[in-house]
Amino acid sequence: MARPRKPLLSRALIVDTACALVDAEGLAALSTRRLAAELGVSGPSLYNHFRTKDQILEAVADSVSARVDLSMFEDGRDWRTALHDWAVSYRAALTEHPNVVPLLAHGPGRRPSALRLADAVFGAMVDAGWPAAQATSIGALMRYFVMGSALGSFAGGFVDDETAYDPADYPHLGQAHLLAERQQKIDERAFETGLTALLDGLTRQYEDMTSRAV
């Protein structure tokens, strides 16, 4: 039988399959044996591309970081607009893959896409006039906020049973059972509210800083 023209496996195929498995069942579901079964290959064949499961997980995490748009830091947008648009893109990538967020929370390590992301944010803030130490803090602050918003749903934490919240115990939750069905809209509005508040605060700091420098 002639050899196939294309290899049965590639790094991209392994990463995409691993990501889909983590999305569907969580990080605990991923093992090299399970992944090989999903791909229809023998376990040892994975080691031609990745030496360990941890390397696969690192690649999965970096593939999510690679989905974040960074063009706003290169096309002339002011720092506040760029930071807002980046945060929206960042959250969109994470909310598509919430089970990967705990991996990303450990920091960029040596992951190329994650490092490019950190470099872009820090560089844009320094170029806008923020001191390096403050630019670092801004990057960390935004990362905490975006990741926290992607880890779970506030609205999704309420059940849609109107009898679940007795007004005798929770006098202000009479409409809480309606939150679950409006989950996406409520969570997006909460994210934008928090993001605007953060950026308003940073803008005041920036204006104070620049006025002192004059």
C-alpha atoms as a printed R data frame, in Angstrom:
    type eleno elety resid chain resno       x      y      z
1   ATOM     1    CA   MET     A     1   0.000  0.000  0.000
2   ATOM     2    CA   ALA     A     2   1.385  3.409 -0.942
3   ATOM     3    CA   ARG     A     3   2.110  5.874  1.825
4   ATOM     4    CA   PRO     A     4  -0.460  8.624  2.246
5   ATOM     5    CA   ARG     A     5   0.572 11.891  0.646
6   ATOM     6    CA   LYS     A     6  -0.165 13.762  3.848
7   ATOM     7    CA   PRO     A     7   0.722 12.641  7.380
8   ATOM     8    CA   LEU     A     8  -2.141 11.337  9.448
9   ATOM     9    CA   LEU     A     9  -1.183 13.628 12.285
10  ATOM    10    CA   SER     A    10   0.006 17.190 12.591
11  ATOM    11    CA   ARG     A    11   0.590 19.472 15.541
12  ATOM    12    CA   ALA     A    12  -2.374 21.592 14.462
13  ATOM    13    CA   LEU     A    13  -4.716 18.606 14.306
14  ATOM    14    CA   ILE     A    14  -3.590 17.365 17.713
15  ATOM    15    CA   VAL     A    15  -4.053 20.810 19.273
16  ATOM    16    CA   ASP     A    16  -7.471 21.360 17.677
17  ATOM    17    CA   THR     A    17  -8.696 17.942 18.830
18  ATOM    18    CA   ALA     A    18  -7.316 18.426 22.332
19  ATOM    19    CA   CYS     A    19  -8.936 21.863 22.542
20  ATOM    20    CA   ALA     A    20 -12.294 20.468 21.445
21  ATOM    21    CA   LEU     A    21 -12.038 17.745 24.090
22  ATOM    22    CA   VAL     A    22 -11.200 20.240 26.829
23  ATOM    23    CA   ASP     A    23 -14.030 22.512 25.678
24  ATOM    24    CA   ALA     A    24 -16.514 19.655 25.849
25  ATOM    25    CA   GLU     A    25 -15.409 17.852 28.998
26  ATOM    26    CA   GLY     A    26 -12.849 19.940 30.878
27  ATOM    27    CA   LEU     A    27  -9.136 19.686 31.519
28  ATOM    28    CA   ALA     A    28  -9.448 16.492 33.541
29  ATOM    29    CA   ALA     A    29 -10.771 14.643 30.496
30  ATOM    30    CA   LEU     A    30  -7.595 15.132 28.509
31  ATOM    31    CA   SER     A    31  -5.083 12.298 28.523
32  ATOM    32    CA   THR     A    32  -2.765 11.090 25.787
33  ATOM    33    CA   ARG     A    33  -4.715  7.837 25.628
34  ATOM    34    CA   ARG     A    34  -8.049  9.625 25.261
35  ATOM    35    CA   LEU     A    35  -6.637 12.060 22.743
36  ATOM    36    CA   ALA     A    36  -5.135  9.266 20.654
37  ATOM    37    CA   ALA     A    37  -8.494  7.507 20.658
38  ATOM    38    CA   GLU     A    38 -10.241 10.686 19.493
39  ATOM    39    CA   LEU     A    39  -7.733 10.977 16.668
40  ATOM    40    CA   GLY     A    40  -7.943  7.296 15.782
41  ATOM    41    CA   VAL     A    41  -4.224  6.678 16.252
42  ATOM    42    CA   SER     A    42  -1.983  4.859 18.697
43  ATOM    43    CA   GLY     A    43  -0.777  6.753 21.747
44  ATOM    44    CA   PRO     A    44   2.943  6.649 20.891
45  ATOM    45    CA   SER     A    45   2.310  8.409 17.575
46  ATOM    46    CA   LEU     A    46   1.494 11.590 19.507
47  ATOM    47    CA   TYR     A    47   5.056 11.702 20.796
48  ATOM    48    CA   ASN     A    48   6.348 12.429 17.313
49  ATOM    49    CA   HIS     A    49   4.836 15.889 17.824
50  ATOM    50    CA   PHE     A    50   4.632 16.402 21.608
51  ATOM    51    CA   ARG     A    51   6.765 14.742 24.256
52  ATOM    52    CA   THR     A    52   4.271 15.092 27.095
53  ATOM    53    CA   LYS     A    53   0.642 15.879 27.830
54  ATOM    54    CA   ASP     A    54   1.764 19.130 29.439
55  ATOM    55    CA   GLN     A    55   3.254 20.237 26.138
56  ATOM    56    CA   ILE     A    56  -0.078 19.555 24.459
57  ATOM    57    CA   LEU     A    57  -1.878 21.605 27.097
58  ATOM    58    CA   GLU     A    58   0.583 24.458 26.650
59  ATOM    59    CA   ALA     A    59  -0.076 24.398 22.913
60  ATOM    60    CA   VAL     A    60  -3.837 24.370 23.502
61  ATOM    61    CA   ALA     A    61  -3.544 27.388 25.799
62  ATOM    62    CA   ASP     A    62  -1.404 29.235 23.287
63  ATOM    63    CA   SER     A    63  -3.844 28.499 20.489
64  ATOM    64    CA   VAL     A    64  -6.506 30.380 22.464
65  ATOM    65    CA   SER     A    65  -4.176 33.346 23.003
66  ATOM    66    CA   ALA     A    66  -3.517 33.367 19.265
67  ATOM    67    CA   ARG     A    67  -7.209 34.113 18.674
68  ATOM    68    CA   VAL     A    68  -6.958 37.505 20.406
69  ATOM    69    CA   ASP     A    69  -6.851 40.454 18.010
70  ATOM    70    CA   LEU     A    70  -3.825 42.730 18.519
71  ATOM    71    CA   SER     A    71  -4.288 44.986 15.489
72  ATOM    72    CA   MET     A    72  -5.660 47.814 17.641
73  ATOM    73    CA   PHE     A    73  -2.172 48.390 19.034
74  ATOM    74    CA   GLU     A    74  -0.758 48.901 15.542
75  ATOM    75    CA   ASP     A    75  -3.328 50.970 13.642
76  ATOM    76    CA   GLY     A    76  -3.158 54.295 15.464
77  ATOM    77    CA   ARG     A    77  -5.988 53.940 17.970
78  ATOM    78    CA   ASP     A    78  -5.451 55.909 21.185
79  ATOM    79    CA   TRP     A    79  -4.411 53.870 24.206
80  ATOM    80    CA   ARG     A    80  -7.848 53.841 25.860
81  ATOM    81    CA   THR     A    81  -9.689 52.760 22.709
82  ATOM    82    CA   ALA     A    82  -7.045 50.150 21.950
83  ATOM    83    CA   LEU     A    83  -7.199 48.767 25.479
84  ATOM    84    CA   HIS     A    84 -11.002 48.571 25.316
85  ATOM    85    CA   ASP     A    85 -11.054 46.845 21.934
86  ATOM    86    CA   TRP     A    86  -8.327 44.418 22.974
87  ATOM    87    CA   ALA     A    87 -10.190 43.512 26.171
88  ATOM    88    CA   VAL     A    88 -13.363 42.788 24.163
89  ATOM    89    CA   SER     A    89 -11.431 40.544 21.765
90  ATOM    90    CA   TYR     A    90  -9.603 38.859 24.650
91  ATOM    91    CA   ARG     A    91 -12.835 38.089 26.493
92  ATOM    92    CA   ALA     A    92 -14.449 36.765 23.315
93  ATOM    93    CA   ALA     A    93 -11.602 34.298 22.846
94  ATOM    94    CA   LEU     A    94 -11.759 33.149 26.458
95  ATOM    95    CA   THR     A    95 -15.534 32.801 26.651
96  ATOM    96    CA   GLU     A    96 -15.367 30.436 23.677
97  ATOM    97    CA   HIS     A    97 -12.931 28.260 25.644
98  ATOM    98    CA   PRO     A    98 -13.658 28.802 29.370
99  ATOM    99    CA   ASN     A    99 -12.161 25.453 30.386
100 ATOM   100    CA   VAL     A   100  -8.783 26.638 29.102
101 ATOM   101    CA   VAL     A   101  -8.780 29.796 31.259
102 ATOM   102    CA   PRO     A   102  -7.166 28.090 34.300
103 ATOM   103    CA   LEU     A   103  -4.179 27.241 32.099
104 ATOM   104    CA   LEU     A   104  -3.899 30.809 30.874
105 ATOM   105    CA   ALA     A   105  -4.157 32.139 34.412
106 ATOM   106    CA   HIS     A   106  -0.712 30.732 35.199
107 ATOM   107    CA   GLY     A   107   0.841 33.350 32.918
108 ATOM   108    CA   PRO     A   108   2.468 33.267 29.489
109 ATOM   109    CA   GLY     A   109   5.528 31.225 30.415
110 ATOM   110    CA   ARG     A   110   7.215 30.451 27.097
111 ATOM   111    CA   ARG     A   111   4.065 30.391 24.961
112 ATOM   112    CA   PRO     A   112   4.728 32.522 21.837
113 ATOM   113    CA   SER     A   113   1.214 33.898 21.267
114 ATOM   114    CA   ALA     A   114   0.731 34.704 24.945
115 ATOM   115    CA   LEU     A   115   4.094 36.481 25.025
116 ATOM   116    CA   ARG     A   116   3.206 38.506 21.919
117 ATOM   117    CA   LEU     A   117  -0.043 39.489 23.632
118 ATOM   118    CA   ALA     A   118   1.747 40.649 26.786
119 ATOM   119    CA   ASP     A   119   4.380 42.466 24.721
120 ATOM   120    CA   ALA     A   120   1.753 44.281 22.651
121 ATOM   121    CA   VAL     A   121  -0.189 45.564 25.669
122 ATOM   122    CA   PHE     A   122   2.896 46.633 27.606
123 ATOM   123    CA   GLY     A   123   4.489 48.283 24.578
124 ATOM   124    CA   ALA     A   124   1.348 50.209 23.702
125 ATOM   125    CA   MET     A   125   0.997 51.577 27.217
126 ATOM   126    CA   VAL     A   126   4.654 52.641 27.384
127 ATOM   127    CA   ASP     A   127   4.410 54.239 23.936
128 ATOM   128    CA   ALA     A   128   1.361 56.185 25.159
129 ATOM   129    CA   GLY     A   129   3.424 57.665 27.987
130 ATOM   130    CA   TRP     A   130   2.685 55.369 30.909
131 ATOM   131    CA   PRO     A   131   5.740 54.595 33.084
132 ATOM   132    CA   ALA     A   132   6.930 51.004 32.694
133 ATOM   133    CA   ALA     A   133   5.870 50.004 36.214
134 ATOM   134    CA   GLN     A   134   2.367 51.383 35.691
135 ATOM   135    CA   ALA     A   135   2.136 49.789 32.247
136 ATOM   136    CA   THR     A   136   2.898 46.441 33.887
137 ATOM   137    CA   SER     A   137   0.175 47.036 36.458
138 ATOM   138    CA   ILE     A   138  -2.329 47.957 33.754
139 ATOM   139    CA   GLY     A   139  -1.583 44.752 31.859
140 ATOM   140    CA   ALA     A   140  -2.023 42.710 35.015
141 ATOM   141    CA   LEU     A   141  -5.228 44.529 35.985
142 ATOM   142    CA   MET     A   142  -6.808 43.975 32.588
143 ATOM   143    CA   ARG     A   143  -5.756 40.346 32.560
144 ATOM   144    CA   TYR     A   144  -7.341 39.741 35.983
145 ATOM   145    CA   PHE     A   145 -10.554 41.465 34.932
146 ATOM   146    CA   VAL     A   146 -10.944 39.749 31.570
147 ATOM   147    CA   MET     A   147 -10.084 36.289 32.873
148 ATOM   148    CA   GLY     A   148 -12.420 36.675 35.824
149 ATOM   149    CA   SER     A   149 -15.272 37.673 33.541
150 ATOM   150    CA   ALA     A   150 -14.671 34.608 31.372
151 ATOM   151    CA   LEU     A   151 -14.463 32.049 34.177
152 ATOM   152    CA   GLY     A   152 -18.153 31.981 34.896
153 ATOM   153    CA   SER     A   153 -21.519 33.589 34.413
154 ATOM   154    CA   PHE     A   154 -23.123 35.714 37.105
155 ATOM   155    CA   ALA     A   155 -26.543 35.442 35.504
156 ATOM   156    CA   GLY     A   156 -26.111 31.726 34.828
157 ATOM   157    CA   GLY     A   157 -25.687 31.143 38.540
158 ATOM   158    CA   PHE     A   158 -29.389 31.685 39.193
159 ATOM   159    CA   VAL     A   159 -32.043 29.055 38.496
160 ATOM   160    CA   ASP     A   160 -35.083 29.855 36.362
161 ATOM   161    CA   ASP     A   161 -37.579 28.641 38.982
162 ATOM   162    CA   GLU     A   162 -39.556 31.612 40.305
163 ATOM   163    CA   THR     A   163 -40.270 29.747 43.563
164 ATOM   164    CA   ALA     A   164 -36.571 29.252 44.330
165 ATOM   165    CA   TYR     A   165 -36.041 32.604 46.018
166 ATOM   166    CA   ASP     A   166 -38.474 33.084 48.883
167 ATOM   167    CA   PRO     A   167 -39.066 36.829 49.384
168 ATOM   168    CA   ALA     A   168 -39.099 36.227 53.123
169 ATOM   169    CA   ASP     A   169 -35.429 35.239 52.855
170 ATOM   170    CA   TYR     A   170 -34.364 37.262 49.806
171 ATOM   171    CA   PRO     A   171 -36.597 40.341 49.584
172 ATOM   172    CA   HIS     A   172 -34.644 41.865 46.701
173 ATOM   173    CA   LEU     A   173 -34.386 38.786 44.448
174 ATOM   174    CA   GLY     A   174 -37.969 38.641 43.245
175 ATOM   175    CA   GLN     A   175 -36.865 38.773 39.607
176 ATOM   176    CA   ALA     A   176 -33.693 36.694 39.980
177 ATOM   177    CA   HIS     A   177 -35.253 33.676 38.274
178 ATOM   178    CA   LEU     A   178 -35.341 35.692 35.038
179 ATOM   179    CA   LEU     A   179 -31.574 36.168 34.952
180 ATOM   180    CA   ALA     A   180 -30.692 32.713 33.642
181 ATOM   181    CA   GLU     A   181 -32.607 33.098 30.390
182 ATOM   182    CA   ARG     A   182 -30.950 36.473 29.756
183 ATOM   183    CA   GLN     A   183 -27.511 35.211 30.691
184 ATOM   184    CA   GLN     A   184 -25.435 36.325 27.716
185 ATOM   185    CA   LYS     A   185 -26.879 39.818 27.520
186 ATOM   186    CA   ILE     A   186 -26.534 40.419 31.257
187 ATOM   187    CA   ASP     A   187 -22.970 39.121 31.388
188 ATOM   188    CA   GLU     A   188 -21.926 41.218 28.397
189 ATOM   189    CA   ARG     A   189 -23.496 44.321 29.920
190 ATOM   190    CA   ALA     A   190 -21.745 43.649 33.236
191 ATOM   191    CA   PHE     A   191 -18.430 43.242 31.433
192 ATOM   192    CA   GLU     A   192 -18.857 46.523 29.560
193 ATOM   193    CA   THR     A   193 -19.882 48.296 32.792
194 ATOM   194    CA   GLY     A   194 -16.773 47.071 34.579
195 ATOM   195    CA   LEU     A   195 -14.517 47.759 31.613
196 ATOM   196    CA   THR     A   196 -15.787 51.319 31.302
197 ATOM   197    CA   ALA     A   197 -15.264 51.897 35.022
198 ATOM   198    CA   LEU     A   198 -11.694 50.602 34.818
199 ATOM   199    CA   LEU     A   199 -10.874 52.706 31.791
200 ATOM   200    CA   ASP     A   200 -12.480 55.807 33.331
201 ATOM   201    CA   GLY     A   201 -10.241 55.382 36.364
202 ATOM   202    CA   LEU     A   202  -7.142 54.858 34.243
203 ATOM   203    CA   THR     A   203  -8.021 57.896 32.137
204 ATOM   204    CA   ARG     A   204  -8.170 60.079 35.246
205 ATOM   205    CA   GLN     A   205  -4.782 58.746 36.350
206 ATOM   206    CA   TYR     A   206  -3.360 59.406 32.898
207 ATOM   207    CA   GLU     A   207  -4.692 62.961 32.819
208 ATOM   208    CA   ASP     A   208  -3.261 63.651 36.303
209 ATOM   209    CA   MET     A   209   0.074 62.196 35.243
210 ATOM   210    CA   THR     A   210   0.306 64.196 32.036
211 ATOM   211    CA   SER     A   211  -0.814 67.428 33.705
212 ATOM   212    CA   ARG     A   212   1.957 67.110 36.302
213 ATOM   213    CA   ALA     A   213   4.497 66.563 33.564
214 ATOM   214    CA   VAL     A   214   3.664 69.867 31.842
